[in-house]
Amino acid sequence: MKKKITMLLMCFLSFGLLFGCMTKKEPKADTFKYVGLKVYDPVYVAKDKGFFDAVGLNVEIVDTVAGGATAVQMVSSGDVQGALLSTMALVNARSNGLPVLGVADIQSAFEAAPLEEFYVRKDSGIKTIEDLKGKKIAINLVKSSFHYTWLMALENAGMTADDVTFVSLSFDQQEAALMRGDVDAIGLMQPYAPKARVNPDLEMLYDATDIFGERQFCEIFVNSVWADNNEESTKKFVSGIVKAVKWIENNQEESKQIISKYTGIEAKYIDDYHFQENGMVVESDAKYWLEYMKRTEGAADYLTVDDVVSNKYNSEVK
């Protein structure tokens, strides 16, 4: 009899604890871990302005000095849920069977805001791509968007990667390396390009739109398996980005202060920043890069645009 009474008491206690947990007024928010790189990122604005908190998503920024392959590994393994990556690198990752999917805009080249800018020293005598033969070119990462833009520029000039030497340097190191003569050309992203733009000893060789026109070339991506199993959390994440994109368009100066806080770049060197409408991924641009990667890098023939990017988690895109 005592044993039965004890079991009944335990059941009541367990039910009481369960009922108490179920009736909490403020349930714990979902958590989304995101790899933070020191570039202009709407995720920083969304976090700073509380757009993620407003939809019940706790976004944790995981700081890392690395990007590219490291970010892909972290997201693919499930250590984090999202990061940013060039469309070309997304194609490479999907071609290798990794579970990644671009879900929001982060970098698109517009005529008035190309984002990618390429510089040489004014006293270098380098005026064209052909003048770079035998020279050293700095890239932030191998197989990055900058690497591929250089490769496209070389191809357009009838040259190949064998005609130059690529040197990996982070964005914050490239201008100083160019001034010292360690490299002969650099490629910079916002918010690093505006500082080089006002350096009287440097001149721009070309920008992204000169090579591939106005196109999206980098997306915020997620672990596609995780996203499929956590659809609501993924939608919350994308909705926070969409709110940030809209807010940035109308609050450029305050946005620069936020980006400055996360990147360490002085706000005065940060340009106005623009995104695709509602932060959408542009399927036609993804197709452009997919076809380029199949032609030049041997990306898997079976890959389609839907394997690389999707707006299915973006409620603002119909």
RODO-2510 file (C-alpha; in nm, 4 decimals, decimal comma):
residues 318
     n   res          X          Y          Z
     1     m     0,0000     0,0000     0,0000
     2     k     0,2812     0,2400     0,0922
     3     k     0,4465     0,1686    -0,2440
     4     k     0,1253     0,2562    -0,4297
     5     i     0,0847     0,5788    -0,2339
     6     t     0,4473     0,6735    -0,3054
     7     m     0,4006     0,6094    -0,6788
     8     l     0,0826     0,8184    -0,6815
     9     l     0,2607     1,1048    -0,5066
    10     m     0,5439     1,0893    -0,7602
    11     c     0,2937     1,1001    -1,0457
    12     f     0,1186     1,4028    -0,8950
    13     l     0,4542     1,5773    -0,8429
    14     s     0,5616     1,5012    -1,1984
    15     f     0,2297     1,6294    -1,3313
    16     g     0,2638     1,9423    -1,1216
    17     l     0,6119     2,0129    -1,2583
    18     l     0,4963     1,9478    -1,6134
    19     f     0,1896     2,1699    -1,5670
    20     g     0,4071     2,4434    -1,4188
    21     c     0,6417     2,4318    -1,7200
    22     m     0,3503     2,4373    -1,9611
    23     t     0,1953     2,7438    -1,7992
    24     k     0,5041     2,9662    -1,7921
    25     k     0,4172     3,3030    -1,9437
    26     e     0,7529     3,3519    -2,1158
    27     p     0,8791     3,0322    -2,2785
    28     k     1,2444     3,0175    -2,3727
    29     a     1,3093     3,1623    -2,7174
    30     d     1,4431     2,9477    -2,9989
    31     t     1,8181     2,9757    -3,0456
    32     f     1,9931     3,0280    -3,3785
    33     k     2,3731     3,0361    -3,3897
    34     y     2,5238     3,2488    -3,6659
    35     v     2,8845     3,2816    -3,7817
    36     g     2,9767     3,6482    -3,7644
    37     l     3,2249     3,7854    -4,0163
    38     k     3,3414     4,1450    -4,0120
    39     v     3,1451     4,2689    -4,3124
    40     y     2,8274     4,4715    -4,3568
    41     d     2,5685     4,2213    -4,2407
    42     p     2,1936     4,2806    -4,1839
    43     v     2,2037     4,0132    -3,9120
    44     y     2,4004     4,2578    -3,6960
    45     v     2,1356     4,5248    -3,7450
    46     a     1,8510     4,2812    -3,6794
    47     k     2,0143     4,1684    -3,3570
    48     d     2,1017     4,5196    -3,2423
    49     k     1,7531     4,6576    -3,3127
    50     g     1,5753     4,3658    -3,1471
    51     f     1,4086     4,2361    -3,4642
    52     f     1,4949     3,8765    -3,3765
    53     d     1,3811     3,9162    -3,0165
    54     a     1,0481     4,0506    -3,1408
    55     v     0,9716     3,7192    -3,3127
    56     g     1,1014     3,5055    -3,0263
    57     l     1,4341     3,4034    -3,1763
    58     n     1,7561     3,4195    -2,9776
    59     v     2,0355     3,4768    -3,2315
    60     e     2,3859     3,4128    -3,1005
    61     i     2,6760     3,5564    -3,2997
    62     v     2,9674     3,3131    -3,3093
    63     d     3,2812     3,5171    -3,3757
    64     t     3,5458     3,3640    -3,5976
    65     v     3,8404     3,5037    -3,7887
    66     a     3,7885     3,2471    -4,0614
    67     g     3,5216     3,2271    -4,3281
    68     g     3,4440     3,0375    -4,6427
    69     a     3,5259     2,6706    -4,5955
    70     t     3,5312     2,7054    -4,2156
    71     a     3,1825     2,8573    -4,2136
    72     v     3,0545     2,5799    -4,4409
    73     q     3,2012     2,3156    -4,2108
    74     m     3,0502     2,4762    -3,9014
    75     v     2,7035     2,5041    -4,0556
    76     s     2,7114     2,1629    -4,2258
    77     s     2,8148     1,9895    -3,9048
    78     g     2,5317     2,1498    -3,7111
    79     d     2,7612     2,3421    -3,4748
    80     v     2,5869     2,6587    -3,5968
    81     q     2,2761     2,7115    -3,8049
    82     g     2,3780     2,9881    -4,0463
    83     a     2,6497     3,2059    -4,1972
    84     l     2,7205     3,3976    -4,5174
    85     l     2,8768     3,2623    -4,8341
    86     s     2,9210     3,3552    -5,1988
    87     t     2,6838     3,1904    -5,4434
    88     m     2,9823     3,0257    -5,6103
    89     a     3,0949     2,8697    -5,2830
    90     l     2,7390     2,7539    -5,2152
    91     v     2,7441     2,5769    -5,5521
    92     n     3,0734     2,4104    -5,4593
    93     a     2,9351     2,3003    -5,1228
    94     r     2,6156     2,1584    -5,2727
    95     s     2,8189     1,9882    -5,5451
    96     n     3,0021     1,8099    -5,2633
    97     g     2,6765     1,7016    -5,1030
    98     l     2,6808     1,9435    -4,8092
    99     p     2,3448     2,0545    -4,6615
   100     v     2,3518     2,4297    -4,7271
   101     l     2,0929     2,6649    -4,8768
   102     g     2,1005     3,0393    -4,9457
   103     v     1,7915     3,2078    -4,7976
   104     a     1,8526     3,5851    -4,7952
   105     d     2,0492     3,8567    -4,9719
   106     i     2,3616     3,9979    -4,8167
   107     q     2,5743     4,1110    -5,1109
   108     s     2,4441     4,2304    -5,4465
   109     a     2,6329     4,4485    -5,6924
   110     f     2,4381     4,7542    -5,8067
   111     e     2,5674     5,0140    -6,0521
   112     a     2,5766     5,2819    -5,7824
   113     a     2,6920     5,0404    -5,5127
   114     p     2,9045     4,7613    -5,6638
   115     l     3,0388     4,6412    -5,3230
   116     e     3,3440     4,4715    -5,4757
   117     e     3,6138     4,7235    -5,5684
   118     f     3,9628     4,6451    -5,6970
   119     y     4,2638     4,8721    -5,6409
   120     v     4,6262     4,9199    -5,7470
   121     r     4,8862     5,1798    -5,6554
   122     k     4,8808     5,4902    -5,8728
   123     d     5,2569     5,4632    -5,9281
   124     s     5,2409     5,0942    -6,0250
   125     g     5,1906     5,1502    -6,3976
   126     i     4,9032     4,8989    -6,3863
   127     k     4,6151     5,0344    -6,5932
   128     t     4,4502     4,7188    -6,7291
   129     i     4,3990     4,3571    -6,6303
   130     e     4,6649     4,2583    -6,8847
   131     d     4,9188     4,4660    -6,6892
   132     l     4,8788     4,2252    -6,3970
   133     k     5,0610     3,9429    -6,5748
   134     g     5,3272     3,8090    -6,3399
   135     k     5,1933     4,0177    -6,0494
   136     k     5,0621     3,9305    -5,7035
   137     i     4,6902     3,9710    -5,6318
   138     a     4,5421     3,9673    -5,2819
   139     i     4,2182     3,7760    -5,2215
   140     n     4,0382     3,7375    -4,8910
   141     l     3,9841     3,3646    -4,9391
   142     v     4,0476     3,1023    -5,2041
   143     k     3,7215     3,0207    -5,3866
   144     s     3,5603     3,3384    -5,2511
   145     s     3,3511     3,5759    -5,4615
   146     f     3,6583     3,7984    -5,5012
   147     h     3,8666     3,5076    -5,6230
   148     y     3,6066     3,4245    -5,8860
   149     t     3,5659     3,7878    -5,9931
   150     w     3,9417     3,8044    -6,0518
   151     l     3,9250     3,4780    -6,2467
   152     m     3,6439     3,6153    -6,4620
   153     a     3,8387     3,9372    -6,5215
   154     l     4,1467     3,7382    -6,6224
   155     e     3,9403     3,5195    -6,8541
   156     n     3,7882     3,8275    -7,0185
   157     a     4,1411     3,9536    -7,0821
   158     g     4,2517     3,6230    -7,2349
   159     m     4,4489     3,5229    -6,9260
   160     t     4,4312     3,2467    -6,6641
   161     a     4,5149     3,2026    -6,2973
   162     d     4,8593     3,0799    -6,4058
   163     d     4,9417     3,4313    -6,5246
   164     v     4,9259     3,5758    -6,1704
   165     t     4,9975     3,4754    -5,8113
   166     f     4,7094     3,4874    -5,5631
   167     v     4,7914     3,5752    -5,2017
   168     s     4,5350     3,5192    -4,9256
   169     l     4,4935     3,8224    -4,6995
   170     s     4,1989     3,9342    -4,4888
   171     f     4,0239     4,2524    -4,5982
   172     d     4,1664     4,4537    -4,3090
   173     q     4,5233     4,3679    -4,4151
   174     q     4,5034     4,4259    -4,7883
   175     e     4,5371     4,8045    -4,8177
   176     a     4,8493     4,8104    -4,5993
   177     a     4,9987     4,5207    -4,7977
   178     l     4,9394     4,7081    -5,1229
   179     m     5,1000     5,0243    -4,9857
   180     r     5,4063     4,8255    -4,8748
   181     g     5,4369     4,6614    -5,2144
   182     d     5,3768     4,3108    -5,0803
   183     v     5,1029     4,2694    -5,3427
   184     d     5,0232     4,4524    -5,6651
   185     a     4,6428     4,4551    -5,6557
   186     i     4,3699     4,4096    -5,3964
   187     g     3,9942     4,3551    -5,3855
   188     l     3,7899     4,5105    -5,1078
   189     m     3,4354     4,4775    -4,9801
   190     q     3,2171     4,7272    -4,8006
   191     p     3,2970     4,8579    -4,5397
   192     y     3,6700     4,8400    -4,6277
   193     a     3,6513     4,9818    -4,9822
   194     p     3,5512     5,3403    -4,8916
   195     k     3,8714     5,3883    -4,6925
   196     a     4,0856     5,2782    -4,9894
   197     r     3,8765     5,4984    -5,2159
   198     v     3,9977     5,8136    -5,0399
   199     n     4,3624     5,7027    -5,0275
   200     p     4,5411     5,9442    -5,2662
   201     d     4,8055     5,6826    -5,3506
   202     l     4,5547     5,4268    -5,4804
   203     e     4,3265     5,4071    -5,7808
   204     m     4,0428     5,1753    -5,8707
   205     l     4,1153     4,9304    -6,1518
   206     y     3,7563     4,8089    -6,1863
   207     d     3,4528     4,7086    -5,9807
   208     a     3,2215     4,4078    -5,9758
   209     t     2,9677     4,5496    -6,2210
   210     d     3,2445     4,5929    -6,4802
   211     i     3,2934     4,2157    -6,4743
   212     f     2,9541     4,0528    -6,4139
   213     g     2,7039     4,3386    -6,4118
   214     e     2,4347     4,4027    -6,1522
   215     r     2,3945     4,0693    -5,9804
   216     q     2,3528     3,9117    -5,6401
   217     f     2,6656     3,7151    -5,5612
   218     c     2,6479     3,6252    -5,1921
   219     e     2,3731     3,4993    -4,9620
   220     i     2,3063     3,4310    -4,5979
   221     f     2,2708     3,0537    -4,5823
   222     v     2,1440     2,7910    -4,3413
   223     n     2,1858     2,4215    -4,2771
   224     s     1,9119     2,2910    -4,5080
   225     v     1,8457     1,9767    -4,3022
   226     w     1,8111     2,1799    -3,9838
   227     a     1,5876     2,4305    -4,1641
   228     d     1,3551     2,1571    -4,2913
   229     n     1,3180     2,0257    -3,9368
   230     n     1,2904     2,3730    -3,7802
   231     e     1,0822     2,5580    -4,0359
   232     e     0,9308     2,8118    -3,7966
   233     s     1,2690     2,9069    -3,6489
   234     t     1,4140     2,9478    -3,9979
   235     k     1,1218     3,1699    -4,0984
   236     k     1,1775     3,3797    -3,7860
   237     f     1,5441     3,4183    -3,8745
   238     v     1,4679     3,5298    -4,2301
   239     s     1,1891     3,7620    -4,1124
   240     g     1,4366     3,9381    -3,8825
   241     i     1,6721     3,9898    -4,1772
   242     v     1,3874     4,1256    -4,3923
   243     k     1,2954     4,3761    -4,1212
   244     a     1,6597     4,4811    -4,0955
   245     v     1,6916     4,5246    -4,4723
   246     k     1,3870     4,7525    -4,4784
   247     w     1,5049     4,9460    -4,1743
   248     i     1,8560     4,9962    -4,3159
   249     e     1,7172     5,1491    -4,6361
   250     n     1,5488     5,4249    -4,4340
   251     n     1,8095     5,4607    -4,1583
   252     q     2,1457     5,4528    -4,3339
   253     e     2,3367     5,6703    -4,0874
   254     e     2,2279     5,4810    -3,7763
   255     s     2,2955     5,1542    -3,9586
   256     k     2,6544     5,2643    -4,0191
   257     q     2,7010     5,3117    -3,6449
   258     i     2,5759     4,9578    -3,5799
   259     i     2,7989     4,8071    -3,8486
   260     s     3,0923     5,0065    -3,7117
   261     k     3,0346     4,8523    -3,3696
   262     y     3,0454     4,4985    -3,5102
   263     t     3,3295     4,5431    -3,7608
   264     g     3,5563     4,8006    -3,5971
   265     i     3,5496     5,0195    -3,9096
   266     e     3,4851     5,3901    -3,8466
   267     a     3,1342     5,4855    -3,9525
   268     k     3,2649     5,7695    -4,1688
   269     y     3,4217     5,5128    -4,4019
   270     i     3,1012     5,3107    -4,4442
   271     d     2,8836     5,3744    -4,7508
   272     d     2,5069     5,3557    -4,7759
   273     y     2,4151     4,9916    -4,8291
   274     h     2,1356     4,8473    -5,0409
   275     f     1,9781     4,5045    -5,0684
   276     q     1,7445     4,3190    -5,2986
   277     e     1,3766     4,3935    -5,2289
   278     n     1,2680     4,2206    -4,9065
   279     g     1,6125     4,0621    -4,8816
   280     m     1,5103     3,8055    -5,1419
   281     v     1,7457     3,5687    -5,3181
   282     v     1,7500     3,6239    -5,6938
   283     e     1,7066     3,2920    -5,8705
   284     s     1,8156     3,4240    -6,2108
   285     d     2,1450     3,5407    -6,0591
   286     a     2,1935     3,2062    -5,8865
   287     k     2,1369     3,0394    -6,2249
   288     y     2,4052     3,2624    -6,3783
   289     w     2,6592     3,1522    -6,1180
   290     l     2,5498     2,7897    -6,1298
   291     e     2,6090     2,7776    -6,5038
   292     y     2,9440     2,9525    -6,4627
   293     m     3,0538     2,7007    -6,1997
   294     k     2,9459     2,4068    -6,4127
   295     r     3,1450     2,5459    -6,7047
   296     t     3,4620     2,6401    -6,5195
   297     e     3,4753     2,4399    -6,1962
   298     g     3,3069     2,1143    -6,2888
   299     a     3,0118     2,1618    -6,0533
   300     a     2,7701     1,8671    -6,0538
   301     d     2,5467     1,8653    -6,3624
   302     y     2,2422     1,7554    -6,1612
   303     l     2,2388     2,0715    -5,9481
   304     t     1,9496     2,3098    -6,0005
   305     v     1,8872     2,6615    -5,8690
   306     d     1,6548     2,5186    -5,6015
   307     d     1,9466     2,3180    -5,4662
   308     v     2,1437     2,6385    -5,4083
   309     v     1,9001     2,9137    -5,3042
   310     s     1,5356     2,9455    -5,2058
   311     n     1,2836     3,2076    -5,0915
   312     k     1,0580     2,9477    -4,9292
   313     y     1,1377     3,0774    -4,5795
   314     n     1,0778     3,4416    -4,6771
   315     s     0,7104     3,5272    -4,6211
   316     e     0,7538     3,8615    -4,8013
   317     v     0,8337     3,6924    -5,1323
   318     k     0,5301     3,5544    -5,3120
***
